């Protein structure tokens, strides 16, 4: 079985977030997909199974657990389907997932995902969260999957060195830390930490922007953004909020493949 490695939300070679993508002829056992994801040792590995209507069942696994929503591995999956001829360049990709029906469209090198918004509501941080981050929050909130922490300065976001052992105890998929951008080309910046899911820091997290879009729309009074996730690899995401949907756009590139036994 071929598993491709695709960099998603990348603006150049070996940037963005690498994802594994595996196109299956028929559904595979859960334990096998989890083992493959652990072997790939990437933030997420995506598994696709085609349906007769030219849509696909899509599941995502970290090296540790299955997750209910993943943006970069969906972008990587759509890219591979078009690149390998599973879909024509003019065809939209449709994915049946644990978060409902998701879509992707292509315009040249750029692709756009249609995802559900996951707004955060103000919430007290759970014990140990702020201490583990070592920041002074301006706001803390909670979405369906994650905690959201707003801080004041981009320099503090760049210098952030969380205590991952302490973050492991936070009862959430992950922690989004965000601030206004200090670079004119971007509206806001973020980082994402998910040790409970087996990923200490995710390079670029599309699904986190399903929470960041409504959060920054309320504060900045607009619905279109260019965002940057300032991990070591870094990634650029076009973000647009339309009602209860978030449209995430970016580029992807296939950088390798592995052959693994079923």
N, C-alpha and C positions, 0 to 999 in steps of 0.2 A: 504494500500500500504506500503510495507516494504522499508525503506531507510536505507542502510548500512553506517556505518562510517568506513572509511579505511584510515590508515596512509600511506602516500606515501613518497618515498625517505627517508625511515627510516632505520637506522642501529640498532635499538633496540626498545623496547616497549615504546610507548607514545612519540616518536620522529618524525621528519619529519613533513609533512603537512597533517592534516586531511581533507578528502573530503567526502561529501555525495555522494552515488551512488544509483540510483533508476532505476531498469529495468522495463520498461512499456510493457504492452501487445499491446497497441496502442498509437498513439501520444496523448499527453495531452495538454490542453489549456496553452498558455503562462502565463496567470495570475496565474494559479495554480502552475506551476513550480517556478515562482518567489516567491510565498507565501511559498512554501516548503523550498526554499533556505533561505528565511528570517527566517523561523522557525528553520532550522538547525543551522543557525548562524555560518557557517564555511566559509572559504575563497571562496570555490566553492562547489556547488552540481551539479553532473552530471546526466543527464537523457538519458537513452538508449532505443531505440526501434529497435527490430530485423527486418531484411529484409529476404526475401525468400532465398537469396544467402548466408545466414549465416554471413552477415556483419551487422553493426548496425549504425543507425542514432544516433549521439551524440551531445548534447547541454550542455552548462555550464552556470550556473547562480551564481553570487555572491549574498549576501543578498540584493543588491541594483540594479544590472543590469545584462543583459546577456553579456557574453564576447565571442570574436571570436576565442580565442586560450587559452588553459589551459593544462599545462603539468602534474601537479600532479594529477588532477582529471581524466585525461586520463589513467595514470598509475594505479590509483585506480580502474578505470572501467575495465581495462584489467585483473587486478588481480582478481576481483570479478567474471568475466566471466569464468575464468579458475577454480577458487576455487569452484564455485557453479555448475559447469558442463555444462554451456551454450556452452563452447568450450572445445575440447579435449586439453590436455597439449601440443600436437604436432601441434595444429592448430594456425595459426597466427590470430590475431585480426585485423579487418579492420573497420575503423570508417569514416562515411560520416559527415563532419562538415562544419562550416562556413569558415574554412581555408583549405578546400579541403579534399582529402582522406588521412587519417593518419593510420599508422600501428603500431602494437606491436607484439613482439615475446618474447618467454619465454625460458630461459635456467636455469633449477633448480629454485632457489629462485629469481634469477635476471631476470628482464624484460628490454627490450629495445624498446623505442619509435622511430618512424621515422617521423620527423617533418620538416617543411620548415625553412630554414635559414631566419632570419630577421635582416640583417646587419644595423648598424647605420652609418650615414654620419655625418661629423663634422657640428655642428650647434651652433649658439649662444644660450645660455640658455634663456628661457623666463623670463620676469621680475619677480623677487622675488624668483626664484628657488634656487639659490645659498645661498641667505640669509636665506631661510627656512631650508636648510640643515646645514648651519653653517660650510661649508668646503671650502678649497682652491682647486679648480679643476685643474687637469693637462690636462684634455680633457673633452669636452662636445659634445654629439652627439644626433641624433634623429633617431629612427627606425620607423617602421610602427605604432607601438603601444606606445612606451615609449621614455623617455629621458634617456640617459646613461651618467653617471658622473664618471670619473676616478679620484681617489685620491691617495696620495702617501703611506700612512701608514695604516697597518692593525689595529693598536691601535686606530686610528681616526675613522675607520669604526666601530669598536666595541663600541666606546663611542658615536657614533652618536645619537643625540636626536632631530629629526626633529620637526619643527613647522607644525603639520598636518593641522591646519586651513589654513595656508599659502599655503601648498602643494595642498590643495583642489582646489586652483585657477589655478593650472598648467594645460594647455590644452593638456592632454595626459592620457592614461590609467594608467600609473604608472611611477616611477622613479627608475632606476637601479643605485646603487652606487657600485663600484668595485675597487679592488686593487690587487696587487700581494700578494700571501700568505706568511705569516711569519712562516708557518709550512711546513716542508719538504714533507709531504705526499700529500699536495694539490698544484695545480698550481696557482689558483686564488680564491679569496673570493668575496662575494657579499652580499648585502641586497636589499630588494625590498619594495617600499612604493606605495600604491595605494588608498589613501583616496577618490579619485573621483569615484572609483568603489566600495566603501564601505568597504575597507580593509586597515586599516592604515599601518600595516606591514604584509606582507605575509610570513609565515614561510619558505617555499621552493617553488620557482617559476620556473617550468620547462621551460615555454615559454620565460622567460627572458634569458635563456641560448641559445636560438635560436639567440639572439643578441650578447651574450657574446662569443659564439664560434668563429664567424668570427672576432670579435674584438681582442681576445687574439691570434688567429691563426696568424694574421698579425703581432702582436708585439712579439710573442715568437717563430715564425717560425716552428710551429708544429701544428698538427690537432687533437691530442688526449690529453684529460685533465681529471684530477680528481678535481672536484670543490666542495667547501663547501659554503653553504649559512648560514651565522652566525647569524641567528635570535635566539631568546630565545630557541626555540625547536631545531633548527639546522637541516640540512639535507645534505646528500652527493649525488652528481650526477656525474656519468660518462658521459663525453661529447666527441663526435667525429664529426668533420666537414668533410663531403664528398660532395664536390661541393656545390650545393645549398640546401643540406639536412643536418640536424643535428640529430644525434642519441644520445638519452638521456637514460641512464640506471640507474636502482636502484631497491630497494626492496619495498615491501608493506605488510601491515598486517591489517586484519579486526579486529576491536576492539569493535564493538557494532552494534546494529540496533534499529530502532524505527518504530512503526506502525503509519501511518498517514492516515487520511481520504482523499478520492479523492474529 
